[in-house]
């Protein structure tokens, strides 16, 4: 899912209403916007509320078992603070700008 930020943008469907949502990073944050099939904006941009970063660090002997912890620890090991922020956003709370449904973007891929 992180590769989407290097190749194009985050693309997901709202689990509440099915609206097609595109997300783009802006610095360390990510916003969502409903668009039509041509990419024309249909809504205002809504910022994803990032999850708090866990305090976990990478351990070669016992790497973190939880996917979120694992990704954050790996980003820290690689000294990638911006990617760490994106991971926290993807595991945070997105709100559909069309219907108001809250969801975790990472679970919608």
Secondary structure, DSSP 8 states (H G I E B T S, - for coil): -TTHHHHS-EEEE-TTT--EEEEEEETTEEEEEEB-TT--B-S--EE-B----------SSS--SSHHHHHHHHHHHTT-HHHHHHHHHHTSBEE-TTT--EE-GGGG-
